[in-house]
C-alpha cells in the first residue's frame, strides 16, 4: 500500500487498483457498445467516483484520495474506448476478419500511454497556473468531497449509488424488452413523399442516448436537432428529388442511400472545420503552455517540491515514452508482417507511422488537453481530430510516393487504406486519453492528490482498458456485425452496429486513395460550417445564453436520425427539469444554483445509469447471441409485436422519461 507522505492517508492502494479494474470492465464495455451503436462515448469519472465511495466505505481507512485514484483509473480506461471510432473500419473494408488481440491491445496501450506521457508536461501550466474551468473535473471533485465529508453514515453516497442503479434498472429493463424479448420497438420512423422528395420523421427510444443528451445540455441538443433538420429536412429531400430512383427501390432504402453516400460527407466537412477552428482559437495559449512546460522539463524541475505538485520524474517520462514508441514500431511491424512489400518499403512505412503518430500525437494531446479544460472532455471534438488525422495521413502517404506501387492493384489499394486507418487509430488513442487526463488531474489538484501517483493510475487504467477492448469488440462484432460487414450469412442486418465514425473515416480514406472522394459534399460542409462559426461568434458577442456549437450541428448531420432525436429528447428533458427547478427556487426564495446543485448531481448520476444499463444489456445479449448462434434467441414470438411494438415502445419510453424527472426533482 502506498501512503501519502503529507497526510498519512492511503492513496494508491492495491484494493483501489483492483476495484478500479473491476469498474473499468463495466464502463469500458459500456462505452465500446455505445460508441459502436451510436458513435458517442460518455465520461465515466463521476459514476466511477460514486461507486468507489460506496464500495470502499465497507473497508476501514477509505478516504477521498483513494477514491480519487479509483475514478482516475476507471475514467482513463473508459476514455480509451474511443479507439472504436476507427478500428472497426479495418473489419468493414475486409482487411481484418475480427480484432487480433495483440495488435488491438498494442495500439490501444501504446497510444493511450503516450497520451498520458504527453499530458504530464501540460499539467502545471494548464491545470495549476491556468484559469481553465475543467467542468467535469470540478464536478467529480465536488462529488468526492461531498461523499467524504458525509458524516451520517454515508447517506449521500448511498443515495448517489441508488440513483445510478435506478437509471441502470430502467434502461436495462427497457433494452431487454426491446432488443432481447422484442416486445418494444427501438425506434419509430414515419416516411413521406412530396413529389419526388423523400421526408423522414424519426423517433429514437434509446435510453442510453437520452442519458447522453441529458449530459450534453440543451444548447448542444438544439444544435444536433438543427443538423438533423439540415440533413433530413433539406439535403435528403433535395437530393432525392434530383436523383433518379430505380424502380422497385423502397423509399427508405433510397433515402438512406443518399444520406449515407452523400449527406454524411457534408457532416464530416462541418466536423472537420469545427475541429480546425477550435485548434486555431486555442493555438497561441496552447503553444505558450507547451513552451513553459518543456522549459520546466528541460530544467528538470519538479515544481515547488510539495507532494501535491510532484509529477512523474523526467527520466520516467522519457523511458516510458521511448518504450511506447518501441511498442508502436512492433505493433506496426506486426500489422504489416503479411504485406507484399519490399524490405525498404516495410521499414519506411513503420518509420513513417511511428514518426507521424509521435509528432502529430503530441500536438493533438496539447490541443485536446486545452479543449477539455475549456469545454469538458465529453464535448471535445475527438471525431473531428480523427477526420483531420485520417485525411492528413492519407494525403501524406500519397504525396510521399511511398504507396504508389501498392495502388496499382485493388489489393494494394486496400492495404494502403488499412495503413492510414491503423496510424489514425494511434492518434485517436493519444487524443482521447490526453483529453481525459488533464480533467482527472484537475480533480486531483482540487482534492489534494499526488500528481505522480495519479499518473501511475492513469497508466494502469490504459493497460487494463487495452486488455478489455479487443475481446469486447470481437464479442459485439460476432453477435451483431457492423453495417456493411456481417461475419455470417443470414444475420439480421437491421441489428448491425452502425459504428458511424469508423464508417465515415473508412469512406474518407478509401475516397482519397481511389481518388473518388466526394469532395463536393465535403466542401459544402466546410462552407456551411464556416457560416455557422460566424453565426456562433455573433451570438457569443451578444453575451446571451444562445449559442450554435458547429461541432454539434455536424454531429446531427452525420449521426443516424433516430440517434440524433434521442439525444435531443435527453437534452430537452434536462432543460425541462431545470425550468421546473427555477420555478421552485423562486417559490422558496433561494438562489437557483444553490437550490439546483443537488438535483443536477442526481440527474448526472441517473443519466449515467441509463447509459450503463442499456450498454451492459447490449454486451450481455451479444454473449447470448454468440453462444446460441441465433440473431434473436430471447424473442418471445417472431413478428408478434411488429404492429404495436412501436406504440408500446413509445408509451414505455415516455413513462420512463417521466419517472426520471420525478426521481431528479426534489420533493416539495
C-alpha positions in Angstrom: 0.0 0.0 0.0 1.3 3.4 -0.9 0.8 6.1 1.7 0.6 9.9 1.3 3.7 11.5 2.7 2.0 14.6 3.6 -1.2 13.3 5.2 -0.6 9.7 6.1 -3.7 8.7 4.1 -3.6 5.7 1.8 -3.7 6.9 -1.8 -2.5 4.4 -4.5 -3.6 1.1 -2.9 -3.9 -2.5 -4.1 -7.6 -2.7 -3.2 -8.2 0.6 -5.0 -6.5 -0.7 -8.1 -8.4 -3.9 -8.1 -11.7 -2.0 -7.6 -10.7 0.4 -10.4 -10.0 -2.6 -12.7 -13.5 -4.1 -12.0 -15.2 -0.7 -12.6 -13.1 -0.4 -15.7 -14.5 -3.6 -17.1 -18.1 -2.3 -16.7 -17.5 1.2 -18.2 -15.2 0.2 -21.0 -17.6 -2.5 -22.2 -20.5 0.1 -21.9 -18.5 2.7 -23.9 -17.5 0.3 -26.6 -21.1 -0.8 -27.1 -22.5 2.7 -27.0 -19.7 4.0 -29.4 -20.3 1.3 -31.9 -24.1 1.6 -31.8 -24.4 5.4 -32.0 -21.0 7.0 -32.3 -20.8 8.5 -28.8 -18.9 7.7 -25.6 -19.5 9.1 -22.1 -17.3 10.3 -19.2 -17.2 7.6 -16.5 -15.4 9.8 -13.9 -18.5 10.8 -11.9 -20.3 7.4 -11.7 -16.9 5.7 -11.0 -16.3 8.0 -8.1 -19.8 7.3 -6.6 -19.3 3.5 -7.0 -15.9 3.7 -5.5 -17.1 5.6 -2.5 -19.9 3.2 -1.9 -17.7 0.1 -2.1 -14.7 1.4 -0.2 -16.9 2.5 2.7 -17.2 -1.2 3.5 -13.4 -1.2 4.3 -11.6 0.6 7.1 -9.4 3.6 6.3 -11.1 4.6 3.0 -10.6 8.2 2.1 -11.0 10.8 -0.6 -7.6 10.3 -2.1 -8.0 6.6 -2.5 -11.5 7.2 -4.1 -9.9 9.7 -6.5 -7.4 7.2 -7.6 -10.1 4.6 -8.4 -12.1 7.1 -10.5 -8.9 8.3 -12.2 -8.0 4.7 -13.3 -11.6 3.9 -14.4 -12.1 7.1 -16.4 -8.9 6.6 -18.3 -9.8 3.1 -19.3 -13.4 4.1 -20.3 -12.0 7.0 -22.4 -9.6 4.7 -24.3 -12.7 3.0 -25.8 -12.8 6.0 -28.3 -10.5 3.8 -30.4 -13.7 2.2 -31.7 -14.1 5.4 -33.7 -11.6 4.0 -36.2 -10.6 0.3 -35.7 -13.9 -1.3 -36.9 -13.1 0.3 -40.3 -10.4 -2.4 -40.8 -13.1 -5.0 -40.5 -15.6 -3.1 -42.7 -13.1 -2.9 -45.5 -12.1 -6.6 -45.2 -8.5 -6.2 -44.1 -9.3 -7.8 -40.7 -11.9 -10.5 -40.1 -12.1 -9.9 -36.4 -9.9 -8.0 -34.0 -6.4 -9.6 -33.4 -5.9 -9.4 -29.7 -2.2 -8.4 -29.5 -2.4 -5.9 -32.3 -5.5 -4.3 -30.9 -4.1 -4.3 -27.4 -0.8 -2.9 -28.6 -2.2 0.1 -30.5 -4.6 0.9 -27.6 -1.9 0.6 -24.9 0.9 2.4 -26.8 -1.4 5.3 -28.0 -3.1 5.6 -24.6 0.2 5.6 -22.5 1.8 8.1 -24.9 -1.3 10.3 -24.3 -0.6 10.1 -20.6 3.1 11.0 -21.1 2.3 13.9 -23.4 -0.2 15.4 -21.0 2.2 15.4 -18.0 4.3 18.4 -19.2 1.0 20.3 -19.6 -0.3 19.7 -16.1 1.3 22.6 -14.4 0.6 25.3 -16.9 -2.9 24.2 -17.9 -4.2 22.8 -14.6 -2.3 24.7 -11.8 -1.4 28.0 -13.3 -4.1 28.3 -15.9 -7.7 29.6 -15.4 -9.4 26.9 -17.5 -12.7 25.8 -15.9 -12.4 22.0 -16.3 -16.1 21.4 -15.8 -16.1 17.6 -15.4 -13.0 17.6 -13.3 -14.5 20.2 -10.9 -17.8 18.2 -10.8 -16.0 15.0 -9.9 -14.0 16.7 -7.2 -17.2 18.1 -5.7 -18.8 14.7 -5.6 -15.7 13.2 -3.9 -15.8 16.0 -1.3 -19.5 15.6 -0.6 -19.1 11.8 -0.2 -16.1 12.1 2.0 -17.5 14.8 4.2 -20.8 13.0 4.6 -21.0 12.3 8.4 -24.3 10.5 8.6 -23.2 7.0 7.7 -22.6 7.7 4.1 -26.3 8.5 3.2 -25.2 10.9 0.4 -23.1 8.2 -1.2 -25.7 5.6 -0.9 -28.3 7.9 -2.4 -25.9 8.5 -5.3 -25.4 4.8 -5.9 -29.2 4.3 -5.7 -29.6 6.9 -8.4 -27.1 5.1 -10.7 -28.9 1.8 -10.0 -32.3 3.4 -10.7 -31.3 4.7 -14.1 -29.5 1.4 -14.8 -32.5 -0.7 -13.9 -34.9 1.3 -16.0 -32.6 1.3 -19.0 -31.7 -2.4 -18.7 -35.3 -3.4 -18.4 -36.4 -1.4 -21.4 -33.4 -2.6 -23.5 -34.1 -6.2 -22.6 -37.7 -5.9 -23.6 -36.8 -4.1 -26.9 -33.6 -5.8 -28.0 -34.0 -9.1 -26.2 -37.7 -10.1 -26.0 -38.6 -7.9 -29.0 -41.8 -6.6 -27.2 -41.0 -3.0 -27.9 -39.5 -1.4 -31.0 -36.2 0.5 -30.6 -37.3 3.4 -32.7 -40.2 4.7 -34.9 -39.8 6.1 -38.4 -42.5 7.8 -40.5 -41.7 8.2 -44.2 -43.4 10.7 -46.5 -43.0 11.6 -50.1 -43.7 15.1 -51.5 -43.4 14.7 -55.3 -40.1 13.1 -55.9 -38.7 14.2 -52.5 -38.5 11.8 -49.6 -39.1 13.1 -46.0 -38.5 11.2 -42.7 -39.8 11.8 -39.2 -37.6 9.7 -36.8 -38.1 9.0 -33.1 -35.4 7.0 -31.2 -36.2 5.2 -27.9 -32.6 4.6 -26.7 -32.4 5.5 -23.0 -28.6 5.4 -23.2 -28.8 8.2 -25.7 -31.3 10.1 -23.5 -28.7 9.9 -20.7 -26.0 11.2 -23.1 -28.3 14.0 -24.3 -29.1 14.9 -20.7 -25.4 15.4 -20.1 -24.6 17.5 -23.2 -27.3 20.0 -22.4 -29.9 22.0 -24.3 -27.5 24.2 -26.4 -25.8 21.2 -27.9 -29.1 19.3 -28.1 -30.7 22.1 -30.2 -27.6 22.2 -32.4 -27.9 18.5 -33.1 -31.5 19.0 -34.0 -30.5 21.7 -36.4 -28.0 19.3 -38.0 -30.8 16.7 -38.3 -33.1 19.3 -40.0 -30.3 20.3 -42.4 -29.7 16.6 -43.3 -33.2 15.2 -43.4 -35.3 18.3 -43.9 -33.3 20.0 -46.6 -30.4 17.9 -48.1 -32.0 14.5 -48.4 -35.4 15.8 -49.8 -33.5 17.9 -52.3 -31.1 15.2 -53.4 -33.9 12.5 -53.6 -35.8 14.9 -55.8 -33.0 15.4 -58.3 -31.6 11.8 -58.2 -33.4 9.1 -60.3 -34.8 6.2 -58.2 -34.6 2.7 -59.6 -38.0 1.0 -60.0 -38.7 -1.2 -57.0 -36.4 0.6 -54.6 -38.1 1.4 -51.4 -38.4 5.0 -50.3 -36.5 4.3 -47.1 -33.6 2.4 -48.8 -33.3 5.1 -51.4 -33.2 8.0 -48.9 -30.8 6.2 -46.6 -28.5 5.5 -49.5 -28.5 9.2 -50.4 -27.8 10.2 -46.8 -25.0 7.6 -46.4 -23.2 8.2 -49.7 -23.6 12.0 -49.9 -25.1 13.9 -47.0 -22.9 12.4 -44.3 -19.8 13.8 -46.1 -21.3 17.2 -45.6 -21.4 16.5 -41.8 -17.8 15.3 -42.0 -16.7 18.6 -43.6 -18.5 20.5 -40.9 -17.0 18.5 -38.1 -13.5 18.9 -39.6 -13.8 22.7 -39.9 -15.1 22.9 -36.4 -12.1 21.0 -35.1 -9.7 23.2 -37.1 -11.4 26.3 -35.8 -11.2 25.1 -32.2 -7.5 24.4 -32.7 -6.9 27.8 -34.3 -8.6 29.7 -31.5 -6.5 27.8 -28.9 -3.3 27.9 -30.8 -1.5 30.8 -29.1 -2.3 29.8 -25.5 -1.6 26.2 -26.3 1.8 27.0 -27.8 2.7 29.2 -24.8 1.7 26.4 -22.4 3.8 23.8 -24.2 6.8 26.1 -24.2 6.6 26.7 -20.5 6.1 23.0 -19.8 9.0 21.9 -22.0 11.3 24.5 -20.4 10.3 23.2 -17.0 11.1 19.7 -18.0 14.4 20.7 -19.5 15.5 22.3 -16.2 14.5 19.0 -14.6 12.4 20.9 -12.1 9.8 19.1 -10.1 7.7 22.1 -9.2 7.5 23.5 -5.7 8.7 20.3 -4.0 5.3 19.9 -2.4 3.7 16.5 -2.5 0.7 17.9 -4.4 2.9 19.4 -7.1 5.2 16.5 -7.8 4.9 15.0 -11.3 6.5 11.7 -12.5 10.3 12.2 -12.8 11.5 13.3 -16.3 13.6 10.1 -16.5 10.5 8.0 -16.1 8.6 10.1 -18.7 11.4 9.7 -21.3 11.8 6.0 -20.6 8.1 5.2 -20.8 7.7 7.3 -23.9 10.6 5.5 -25.6 9.1 2.1 -24.6 5.8 3.1 -26.1 7.4 4.3 -29.3 9.2 0.9 -29.5 5.9 -0.8 -28.9 4.3 1.2 -31.6 7.0 0.1 -34.0 6.5 -3.5 -33.0 2.7 -3.2 -33.5 3.1 -1.5 -36.9 5.6 -4.2 -37.9 3.1 -6.9 -36.9 0.4 -5.2 -38.8 2.5 -5.1 -42.0 4.0 -8.6 -41.5 2.0 -10.2 -44.3 2.1 -7.2 -46.6 3.5 -7.8 -50.1 6.1 -5.0 -49.9 9.9 -4.8 -50.2 12.1 -4.6 -47.1 12.9 -1.0 -47.8 9.2 0.0 -48.0 8.4 -2.2 -45.0 10.9 -0.2 -42.8 9.9 3.1 -44.4 6.2 2.6 -43.6 7.0 1.7 -40.0 9.2 4.8 -39.6 6.5 7.0 -41.2 3.8 5.6 -39.0 5.8 6.0 -35.7 7.1 9.5 -36.5 3.6 10.7 -37.6 1.9 9.2 -34.6 4.5 10.7 -32.2 4.7 14.3 -33.6 1.0 14.7 -34.6 0.0 12.9 -31.4 1.9 15.4 -29.2 0.2 18.4 -31.0 -3.2 16.7 -30.6 -2.6 15.9 -26.9 -1.8 19.6 -26.2 -4.9 20.7 -28.2 -7.2 18.2 -26.7 -6.0 18.9 -23.2 -6.7 22.6 -23.6 -10.1 21.9 -25.2 -11.1 19.6 -22.3 -10.2 22.3 -19.9 -12.3 24.8 -21.7 -15.4 22.9 -22.7 -15.1 19.5 -21.0 -13.8 16.2 -22.3 -17.2 14.9 -23.4 -17.6 18.0 -25.7 -14.2 17.9 -27.3 -14.2 17.1 -31.0 -12.4 13.7 -31.0 -14.3 12.8 -34.1 -13.1 15.9 -35.8 -9.5 15.2 -34.8 -9.8 11.7 -36.3 -11.2 13.1 -39.6 -8.3 15.6 -39.8 -5.8 12.8 -38.9 -7.1 10.3 -41.5 -7.0 13.0 -44.2 -3.5 14.1 -43.3 -2.2 10.5 -43.0 -3.7 9.5 -46.4 -2.6 12.7 -48.3 1.0 12.5 -46.9 1.2 8.8 -47.9 0.1 9.7 -51.4 2.4 12.8 -51.6 5.4 10.8 -50.4 5.0 8.3 -53.2 5.6 5.5 -50.7 2.4 3.7 -51.6 2.4 4.3 -55.4 3.5 0.7 -56.0 0.6 -0.5 -53.9 -2.1 1.5 -55.6 -1.5 -0.4 -58.9 -3.7 -3.3 -57.7 -7.0 -3.4 -55.8 -5.4 -5.5 -53.0 -2.5 -3.0 -52.7 -5.0 -0.1 -52.5 -6.8 -1.9 -49.7 -3.5 -2.2 -47.8 -2.8 1.5 -48.2 -6.2 2.4 -46.8 -5.7 -0.1 -43.9 -2.3 1.6 -43.1 -3.9 5.0 -43.0 -6.7 3.7 -40.6 -4.2 2.0 -38.3 -2.0 5.0 -38.0 -5.1 7.2 -37.3 -6.1 4.7 -34.6 -2.9 5.6 -32.6 -3.7 9.3 -33.0 -7.2 8.8 -31.7 -5.9 6.8 -28.7 -3.4 9.6 -27.8 -6.1 12.3 -28.3 -8.8 10.6 -26.2 -6.5 9.9 -23.3 -4.9 13.4 -23.3 -8.5 14.8 -23.5 -9.4 13.0 -20.3 -6.2 13.0 -18.3 -6.0 16.7 -17.5 -9.6 16.6 -16.4 -8.6 13.9 -13.9 -5.5 15.8 -12.8 -7.7 18.8 -12.1 -9.9 16.7 -9.9 -6.7 15.5 -8.1 -5.5 19.1 -7.6 -8.8 20.1 -6.0 -8.9 17.1 -3.6 -5.1 17.2 -2.7 -3.9 14.2 -4.7 -0.3 13.4 -5.6 0.1 14.0 -9.3 2.7 11.3 -10.0 0.6 8.7 -8.3 -2.4 9.8 -10.4 -0.2 9.5 -13.5 0.6 5.9 -12.5 -3.1 5.2 -12.0 -3.7 6.6 -15.5 -1.1 4.2 -17.0 -2.7 1.3 -15.1 -6.1 2.3 -16.5 -4.8 2.4 -20.0 -3.3 -1.1 -19.6 -6.5 -2.6 -18.2 -8.7 -0.9 -20.8 -6.4 -2.0 -23.6 -6.8 -5.6 -22.5 -10.6 -5.4 -22.3 -11.3 -3.7 -25.6 -10.3 -6.5 -28.0 -12.5 -9.3 -26.6 -15.5 -6.9 -26.3 -15.0 -5.8 -29.9 -14.9 -9.4 -31.1 -17.9 -10.3 -29.0 -20.0 -7.5 -30.4 -18.8 -8.0 -33.9 -19.6 -11.7 -33.9 -23.0 -11.2 -32.3 -24.3 -8.1 -34.2 -21.9 -7.4 -37.1 -21.2 -3.9 -38.4 -23.1 -2.0 -41.1 -21.9 -3.5 -44.3 -19.8 -6.2 -42.6 -21.6 -9.2 -41.2 -19.5 -12.1 -40.0 -22.0 -14.8 -41.0 -24.6 -15.3 -43.7 -28.2 -14.9 -42.8 -27.5 -12.4 -40.0 -30.1 -9.7 -39.4 -28.6 -6.5 -41.0 -31.1 -4.4 -39.0 -29.3 -5.3 -35.8 -25.8 -4.5 -37.1 -23.9 -1.8 -35.1 -23.6 1.4 -37.2 -20.1 2.4 -36.0 -20.7 5.8 -37.7 -17.2 7.4 -37.2 -15.4 4.2 -38.4 -17.7 4.1 -41.4 -17.1 7.7 -42.2 -13.3 7.6 -41.8 -13.0 4.5 -43.8 -15.0 6.1 -46.6 -12.8 9.2 -46.5 -9.5 7.2 -46.6 -11.0 5.0 -49.4 -12.0 8.0 -51.4 -8.6 9.7 -51.1 -6.7 6.6 -52.3 -9.1 5.7 -55.1 -9.4 9.4 -56.0 -13.2 9.2 -55.7 -13.8 11.1 -52.5 -17.0 13.1 -52.5 -15.1 16.4 -52.3 -18.2 18.4 -53.3 -20.2 17.5 -50.2 -17.1 17.9 -48.0 -16.6 21.4 -49.4 -20.2 22.2 -48.9 -20.0 21.0 -45.3 -16.8 23.1 -44.8 -18.5 26.2 -46.3 -21.7 25.8 -44.2 -19.5 25.2 -41.1 -17.7 28.5 -41.7 -21.1 30.3 -42.0 -22.3 28.7 -38.7 -19.0 29.6 -37.0 -19.6 33.2 -37.9 -23.2 32.9 -36.5 -22.0 31.4 -33.3 -19.3 34.1 -33.0 -22.0 36.8 -33.4 -24.2 35.1 -30.8 -21.3 34.9 -28.4 -20.6 38.7 -28.8 -24.2 39.4 -27.8 -23.4 37.8 -24.4 -26.6 35.7 -24.1 -27.0 32.0 -23.5 -27.9 31.3 -27.1 -25.0 29.6 -28.9 -24.6 27.4 -32.0 -21.8 24.9 -31.5 -20.8 23.9 -35.0 -19.4 20.5 -34.0 -22.8 19.5 -32.6 -24.5 20.6 -35.8 -22.1 18.4 -37.8 -22.8 15.5 -35.5 -26.5 16.0 -36.1 -26.0 15.7 -39.8 -23.8 12.5 -39.8 -25.4 10.5 -36.9 -28.4 8.3 -37.8 -31.5 10.4 -37.3 -33.1 8.2 -34.6 -29.8 8.7 -32.7 -29.9 12.5 -33.0 -33.6 12.6 -31.9 -32.9 10.5 -28.8 -30.1 12.8 -27.9 -32.4 15.8 -28.4 -35.0 14.3 -26.1 -32.4 13.8 -23.4 -31.3 17.5 -23.7 -34.9 18.7 -23.6 -35.6 16.5 -20.5 -32.7 18.2 -18.7 -33.9 21.6 -19.9 -37.5 21.0 -18.7 -36.2 19.8 -15.3 -34.0 22.9 -15.0 -37.1 25.1 -15.8 -39.1 23.4 -13.0 -36.2 23.9 -10.6 -36.0 27.6 -11.4 -39.7 28.0 -10.6 -39.4 26.1 -7.3 -36.3 28.0 -6.3 -38.2 31.3 -6.9 -41.2 30.0 -4.8 -39.0 29.1 -1.8 -36.8 32.2 -2.2 -33.5 30.5 -2.9 -30.7 31.2 -5.4 -31.1 28.8 -8.3 -27.6 27.5 -8.3 -27.8 26.6 -4.6 -31.2 25.1 -4.9 -30.4 23.1 -8.1 -26.9 21.8 -7.2 -28.1 18.5 -5.6 -30.8 17.7 -8.2 -28.3 18.4 -11.0 -25.8 15.9 -9.5 -28.6 13.4 -9.1 -29.5 14.0 -12.8 -26.0 13.3 -13.9 -25.9 10.0 -11.9 -29.3 8.8 -13.2 -28.2 9.7 -16.7 -25.0 7.7 -16.2 -27.2 4.8 -15.0 -29.3 5.0 -18.2 -26.2 4.7 -20.3 -24.6 1.9 -18.4 -27.8 -0.2 -18.1 -28.6 -0.3 -21.8 -24.9 -0.8 -22.8 -24.4 -3.7 -20.4 -27.6 -5.4 -21.7 -26.3 -5.0 -25.2 -23.0 -6.7 -24.3 -24.8 -9.5 -22.4 -27.2 -10.1 -25.3 -24.1 -10.3 -27.5 -22.7 -13.1 -25.4 -26.1 -14.9 -25.6 -26.3 -14.4 -29.4 -22.7 -15.7 -29.7 -23.4 -18.7 -27.5 -26.6 -19.7 -29.3 -25.7 -18.7 -32.8 -29.2 -17.1 -33.2 -29.9 -13.4 -34.0 -32.8 -13.1 -31.6 -32.5 -16.0 -29.1 -34.8 -14.4 -26.5 -37.5 -13.1 -28.8 -40.9 -14.1 -27.3 -42.6 -14.6 -30.7 -41.1 -13.7 -34.0 -43.1 -10.8 -35.5 -45.8 -10.9 -32.9 -45.3 -7.4 -31.8 -44.3 -5.8 -35.1 -47.5 -3.9 -35.5 -47.9 -2.5 -32.0 -44.3 -2.6 -30.9 -43.6 0.9 -32.0 -46.5 2.3 -30.0 -45.7 0.2 -26.9 -42.1 1.3 -27.2 -43.2 5.0 -27.4 -45.5 4.6 -24.4 -42.9 2.9 -22.2 -40.3 5.4 -23.4 -42.4 8.4 -22.3 -43.2 6.8 -18.9 -39.5 6.3 -18.2 -38.8 9.9 -19.0 -41.5 10.9 -16.6 -40.0 8.6 -13.9 -36.5 10.1 -14.4 -37.9 13.6 -14.0 -39.8 12.6 -10.8 -36.6 11.0 -9.5 -34.4 14.0 -10.1 -36.7 16.8 -8.9 -36.7 17.3 -5.1 -39.8 16.8 -3.1 -41.8 20.0 -2.5 
